[in-house]
Amino acid sequence: MDPFSNEMGIWNNVESMQVSSPAYQLQFARWLENRYGSLVALQQAWQVEAIASWQVASRLVPWSSGLTKPEGQCGYALDPVTAEIYTLNPNQSQLWDDYLLFRDLSVQEYNLKVSSAIKEIVDVPVIFKHTGLFKDYFVNPSFTSGFDGIGMEVYGTADTLYSKAGYALSEAIQSARTMWLVVTETEMIETPSLKTIVGYPNFEVMADQFNHLLQMGARGVYDFGLHLEPVWLLKNYIKPPEQLKWLVNYREEFCEGENLQRLISHKPRVLLAYPPGRNYWFNPSDRGAVLPADDYLGGFSTRIVWLDEAGNHQPSEMPWWIVPTSNPGHSGMPVVVNFQDAPASLRFSAALVDVNTPIIYLGLRKDLGAVPRLDQYFTSELVTDADGRQFQVLKPSASGQVLYQSQGKAWGIREGKLIIISKDGWLQLQGKEPAAILLPVLDWGK
């Protein structure tokens, strides 16, 4: 587990920093040349004036000025070698999204190589402990090589456990091979200074915590802290020795016999969310350091609340969850989509062209015309409904089905495998944390 760095990842205070080593920039330059083929195509995608070479492109440092011109927002990019400054339109430019994608794919390639090198010496599964939100470098695209699993590092209770576990689950789902998915670290409270008890208050609470994680696809739980060094890091299980027995009791009750077979066959009930979100609790986040923060919503791991035609909550026999994806057509699962404006609409819409699974678009569309598959059903008219939520009036085709309407105007339609719900406020938040996504009760398979 974590073969070369504990909790490896790019997150929080470093996620918006830019890698500047010459070796990295050389690889980035090659990647850009393979991606675009010509500097003219690169300049068009980045919305920047003439760039002399791929090497210059690989080292540009973008920033958002906060200034606006008649044609829109004004951003800049600096060449730190020549001190030349380029102007660009941050609402159209793909510069920073390209950088973030290559950065994560570079780490992914490193993870694959290191894991394969370890297994040439010793035949053991290699597992990376997931940290942060969804990351491409925790997805294994190889059927035969690289790392073998994802570890859930999950602290909290109830829905928080589900939500955090969903990111690791989504990475396992998108990997090409069958992955180990185990809980490598869990407790009710992560910060030691906030702990008021050692371990869990009773067996029932511990079992409920573990059950939440198994429901999200975990195939085993490691109760973190039993074997840490130095000694001062150990949870003091000697004071409540019954907790050692609780672990044995849990295994005997839930992980043997028929219960074990039920655990092995269980698959969480999930839909996918595209595009995947970026860390949002630190400012600036990696994407928000340069790009606007309101061009798309979603990409979170959170629970689904089902609504009937009147908007009332409908109970579900077992929780449904939504987890992020960077490959919307990968698994055949329905995909929930939101990109309200450029640059997200320009960046992420192309991946939906060949998706043959149901697509549920939630929310508004501002840069109409940028995504023809969606925008043919949108008008520019915005209406405030009786519940205070805004919706964008839709225009279904002759063969389309109206699912929801208010004041004689449609805000929910079905067009074949495409469902559009254009009412805002579908993502429910508690502070900055996603609490739930609201979805209508529909037959998603049609």
N, C-alpha and C positions, 0 to 999 in steps of 0.2 A: 504494500500500500504506500502511495506517495513515494516512488522510488528515488527521487532526488530532491524533493522539497516538500515540506509539510504544507498542506493547504495551498498548493500551487495555483496561481491564477493572477489575472490582471484585474484588480478591483479596488474600489474605494479611492484612496488618496493617490494612486498611480494610474488609474484607468484612463485619465485624459492626457497623460504625458506621451511624448512622441519619442520613439527609438531613433537614435542618431548615429549608431556605429556604422563605419564604412562597409563592413561585411553585410550588415542588414540592408543598407541602402542599395548595395549591388544586387542582392536578391530581389528587392522590391522593384528595381529598374527592370530586371529580366521579366518579372511577373507582369508588370505594366505593358511591356512590349508584346508579350504573348497574349495579353488580354485585348489590347486595342489594335495592334498591328501597325499603326501609323501614328505619328505625332499629331496629325490633323484630327484624327478620331479622338485622341486623348484630349486635345484642347477643346473640342466640341463638348465632350462629356464633362470636363472640368470647368467649362465656361470661363476660360482664362486666355489671355493673349498669348502670342507665339512663345513656345518653350523650345530652347535650343537642342535639348537632348533628353533621353530617358534618365540620364544621371541627374540632370537638373530637376526633373520632375520628382525623382525619388527622395529628394532632400528638402522640398518646399515645406515650409511651416505655415499653415493657415491660421487665421484668427478672424473672429467676427468683430467688426468695429462698433456696431450699434448705430451707425450712420445710415441714412437713406438718401437715395437720389431719385429723380423722377421715374427712372426705370425700375426702381426697387431697392432692396437692401444692398449695402456696399460692404464687401469683405476684402481681405488682403491675404497674400501669401508671400513669405519672405524666403529668399535664397540666402542661407546663412554663410555661404562661401563667398558670393559676389556682393552681398548686401542689396541685390536688386529686389524691388518690391513689385509684385504683380497684383492687379485688381481682379476680383471675381465676384460673382453673384452667389452668395451662400444658399439662396433658395433654389438654385438650379444646379450648382456644382456637385459633382460626384467625387471630388478630391478626397474628402475626409472619410466618406463611406468606403472608398477603395482602400485607403490606409487601414481602417479598422478591420476590413475583411482580410487583407493580406496579413496583418499582424496576427489575427487569430489562426489563420491557416498555417502560418509559420510556426506557431507554438504547437499546433496539432501535429505537424510533420515531425517536430522534435519529440513529442510524446510517443509517436509511433516508432521512431528510430530507437529511442532509449529503451522502450519496452521490448522491442524485438531483440536488442542486444543483450538484455538481461536474460531472456528466455533461451538464447543460444548457450548460456552457461548453466542455467538451472530451470527445470520444467515446473514453473509455478505461475499461477495467474497474477497478472499485474493490474492493480486497481488504482485509479486516481480518485481522490476525495473531492467531490464537487464543492465549489465555493461560489457565492454570488448568484446572479441570475444565469439564464441559459448562455452557454458559450460553445462555439463550434469546436474549440480544441478539446472538448470532452466527448466528442462524437468520433467513433472509429469508422472510417469509410471502407476499411479493408475486410474482406471475408476471411483472410487467412493469417494476418500478421498484426503487429501492434499490441495495444493494451487490451485487457480482457474484461474490464468492468468499471463501474462507477460506484463510488461510496457516497452514501447520503450523510452529510454532516447536518444534523437537524436538531435544533433546540427549540423549545416552546411547548405549547399545548394546543389541543383541538385543531381548529382550522389552520393555525400557523404551521403545525406539523405537516398537514396535507399540502399546503401551499409550497413550502420549502422543498418537500420531497418531490414535488412535481417537476422541478427543474432537472433533477437527476434522472427521473423517469423518462422525461422527454429526450434526453441525450442517449439513453439506452435504447429507446424506441427507434431513433433515427440511425443508430449504428448499423452497419451492414451485417454484422455477425450477432449471434445470441450472446448477450453480455451478462456477467455477474452484476447483480444489483443488491447491495447489502447496506445496512446501516452501520457506518464505521464510527459514528460519534453521535451521541444523543444524551440529553438531559432536559429537565424542565426549564432550567435557567442557565444561560451560558456564562454570565458574568459572575466570577467567584464572589465578589464583594456583596452581591445581592442575594446570595444563597442564605436561606434561614434554616435549612435542614440538610442533612447528608443523604443523597440519593432521593428516594421517593417516600411520601408519608405513609403509604400502605401498599399492599400487593395489588389491590384493585386499581389504584391509580397507575402503577407501573404497567400492569397488563393493558390498561386502556391506551396508554402512550404507545406501547409496542404494537398493539392491534391497529392503531391509526397508520403506522408506518408499513405494516404488512399489507393493509388495504391499498396502499399506494404502490405496491409492487415489490417491496423489499422481500428478499428471500432469507433474511437472517438479520439479527440485531447484535451488535457488539456494544455492551454497556461500558461506555468509555470511562477509563480511569482506574480500572482494577489493576493494571500492570504498568503503570507509568513510573519512570525514574526521572529525577531524584524523588526521594520519599515524600518530600513536602507537596508534591503534585498529586499524591494519591488521595482519592476519596477515602475517608476513614471508615471502611466497611467493618472494622473490628468493633466499633462502638455499637452499630446496629447489626449484629451478625445474622439476624433473620433475613437480611436482604440477599445474602448469598443463597439462602434456601429459596427465596422468591424466584431467583433466576432458574434454579432447578425445577421448581414447581411450574413455572411458565413453560419451560421447554416440554415437560411431561404433558401439560394440558393442551398446548396449542401446536406443538411441533412434532408430534408422534402420531402413528396410526392413521385413522381417517382424517384427522385434522391436518396432518402433514400432506396427505394427498390433495386435500382441499386447498391448502396453501400453494402447492406446486402448480395446480391448474388455474388458480385465480389470476385474472387480469383486470386491472383497474378500468373503469368506464370513463374514457376521456375523449375530448375533441381537441383539435390542434388550433393554435392561434398564430397568425402570421401577419406581419413580420415579427421576429422575436424581439422582446424588449431589451433595453439596456438598463444598467443600474441607475436607480432614480433617487436613492436616499442621500447621496453625496452630490454636491454642486461644485463645479460642473461635473456631470457624468461624462463618460467617454464620448458619446455622440453629441450631447448638449454643449460640449466645450466649444464647438464651432457651428454646429447646425441648429436650426430652430427646434424648439421643444414641443411645438404644437402641430407638427406635420403628420404624426401618427400616434395612435393610442393602442394599447393592448400588448400582446406578447407576454402576458403575465401567466403565472401558474396560480390559479385560484378556483374556487368552487363555482358551479353553475346553479343559478336559481331559475327554475322553469316558470313561465307565465302563461296563463290562459288568454283568450281573446280580450278579456276585460282588464288584463294587466294584473290579475291576482296571482299570488304565489301558489304553485302546485307542488305538493309533496312528491318526493321520489323515494322508491323503495331502498335504493342504495345511492350514495352520493356520486354525482357526475362531476368531473373536473376538467379544466381546460389547461393545456400545457403548451409552451411555445415551440415553434418549429422554424428552421431556416430552409426547409425543403418541403413545401406544402403538398406535393404530390407523392411523397415517399411511401406512406403507409396505407393509403386508401381511406383514411379516416376523414370525416368532414372537417373543413378548415374555416375558422372564424377569422375574418380579415378586416383591417382598418388601415387605410392611409388617406388622410383628409386633404393633404396638400403636397406640393413639391417642397423639398426634393424626395420625400418618401415615395410619392406616387410614381416618380420617374425611376426610382431605384428598384422598387419591389414589385411593380405590377407585371413585368415581363414573365416572372416565374409562374404566374397563374394561367398563362396562355394554354399550356398543355395539360393542366390539371383536370382530371376527369371525375373527381370526387365532388360531392356537394360543397359549395362555397357559400358561406353566410357572411355577407358584408354588413357590418354594423357601423352606423354613424353617418357623418356628413361627407360630402365631396365638394371641395372648394375650387380646385383648378380644373373645372369641367372641360372635357375634351382630351385630357392627358391619358385617360384610361378608357378607351372606347367600349370595351366589354361591359364596363359598369355604367359609364356616363350616358349611354344611350337611354337609360331609364331614369335619369335624374333631371330635374329642372332646377333653375336658380332660385325658386321661390322658397322662402323660409316662413314657417308658421309656428306660433306658440300655442301649444295645446292647453286644454283645461287643467292638466296636471302641472303646468308651468314649464314643461320640457319642450324644447324646440325640435321641430322636424323639418326635413327638406322634402318638398312635394315630389312624388315619383310619378312617372308616366309609363304604366305597363304596356306591353305589346298586346295585339289582338288576341293572342293565345295565352297571355299571362294571367296569373291569378292574384287578386287582391286579398292580402291576408289581414291587413289593418288599415283603417282609415279614420280620419276625424274631420268634421266640418265638410264632408264630402270629398276630401282630398286624401290620396293614398300615401301611407308612410311604411307599409310593409307589403312586399309583393314576392311572388315566386315566378321565375322564368326558367323552366326546366330544372336543372340542378343548381341554379343560382337563386339564392334568397337574399333580399335586401331589406334591412330594417333601418330606416333613415332617421329614427328618433334619437336624439342625443341623450346622454345620461345613462347609457347601458352599462358603463363600468362603474361599479359602486366602490368607493374608497373609504377607508378609515384612516384619516391623516394622509400619509403618503402611501400607505399599504393598500393594495387591491383587496377588497373584501369579497366581491362576487361579480360575476358577469350575468346579466339578465338575458335569457333566451326564450323565445316562444316554444310551446310544446308542438312539435311538428314531426312528421315522418321524414327523418333525415335521409333515409335510404333512397327516396324517390328523386 
